[in-house]
């Protein structure tokens, strides 16, 4: 009987060690320093209350932070510098377990207008 608590302890420690090796489920590859580059150029678009820069390759980069000053840049080609980050959005439905989805984003530091209008290649 004395060996049972030791066996349980070994199993618990092993399980914790394995979980530490695997990481947090759903977070694989979400290293915020590698999600978006710190400088993005493209056409600024507004999607509801959200802003995004659409690059020449068609990739849309979500923007966070102080976006109140971006309204007059919509439809213009811009260069945005910032800090790569992750945005968490609750996807919880009524009477269900809570859930959150995470999306890459760029927290705005500066915005520089490159052109007063987007060209056909960036739009």
KAMOHU-V294802 format. One record per backbone hydrogen bond with DSSP energy under -0.5 kcal/mol. CO is the residue of the C=O (numbers start at 0). NH is the residue of the N-H. E is the energy in kcal/mol with one decimal. If there is no record, write none. Layout:
co=CO nh=NH e=E
co=CO nh=NH e=E
//
This chain:
co=0 nh=3 e=-0.9
co=0 nh=4 e=-0.6
co=1 nh=5 e=-0.7
co=2 nh=6 e=-2.4
co=3 nh=7 e=-2.5
co=4 nh=8 e=-2.4
co=5 nh=9 e=-2.5
co=6 nh=10 e=-2.3
co=7 nh=11 e=-2.5
co=8 nh=12 e=-2.5
co=9 nh=13 e=-2.3
co=10 nh=14 e=-2.4
co=11 nh=15 e=-2.4
co=12 nh=16 e=-2.3
co=13 nh=17 e=-2.5
co=14 nh=18 e=-2.2
co=15 nh=19 e=-2.0
co=16 nh=20 e=-1.5
co=17 nh=21 e=-2.0
co=18 nh=22 e=-2.4
co=23 nh=26 e=-1.9
co=26 nh=29 e=-1.9
co=28 nh=30 e=-0.8
co=29 nh=31 e=-1.0
co=30 nh=33 e=-2.8
co=30 nh=34 e=-0.5
co=31 nh=35 e=-0.6
co=37 nh=81 e=-2.2
co=39 nh=79 e=-3.3
co=41 nh=77 e=-3.1
co=42 nh=53 e=-2.9
co=43 nh=74 e=-2.9
co=44 nh=51 e=-2.5
co=45 nh=47 e=-0.6
co=46 nh=48 e=-0.5
co=46 nh=49 e=-1.8
co=49 nh=46 e=-3.5
co=50 nh=62 e=-2.3
co=51 nh=44 e=-3.3
co=51 nh=53 e=-0.5
co=52 nh=54 e=-0.7
co=52 nh=60 e=-2.7
co=53 nh=42 e=-2.3
co=54 nh=57 e=-2.0
co=58 nh=54 e=-2.9
co=58 nh=60 e=-0.5
co=59 nh=61 e=-0.6
co=60 nh=52 e=-2.2
co=61 nh=105 e=-2.1
co=62 nh=50 e=-0.5
co=63 nh=107 e=-2.4
co=64 nh=66 e=-1.2
co=66 nh=69 e=-1.7
co=67 nh=70 e=-0.6
co=69 nh=72 e=-2.1
co=69 nh=73 e=-0.5
co=70 nh=73 e=-1.1
co=72 nh=75 e=-2.4
co=74 nh=117 e=-1.4
co=75 nh=43 e=-2.4
co=75 nh=77 e=-0.5
co=76 nh=113 e=-3.0
co=76 nh=114 e=-1.9
co=77 nh=41 e=-2.2
co=78 nh=111 e=-2.4
co=79 nh=39 e=-2.8
co=80 nh=108 e=-3.0
co=80 nh=109 e=-1.6
co=81 nh=83 e=-0.5
co=82 nh=106 e=-2.9
co=84 nh=104 e=-2.2
co=86 nh=102 e=-2.6
co=88 nh=100 e=-2.8
co=92 nh=95 e=-1.4
co=98 nh=90 e=-2.5
co=98 nh=91 e=-0.6
co=100 nh=88 e=-3.0
co=102 nh=86 e=-3.5
co=104 nh=84 e=-2.8
co=105 nh=63 e=-2.3
co=105 nh=107 e=-0.7
co=106 nh=82 e=-2.1
co=109 nh=80 e=-2.3
co=111 nh=78 e=-2.6
co=114 nh=76 e=-1.2
co=118 nh=121 e=-1.2
co=118 nh=122 e=-0.7
co=121 nh=42 e=-0.5
//
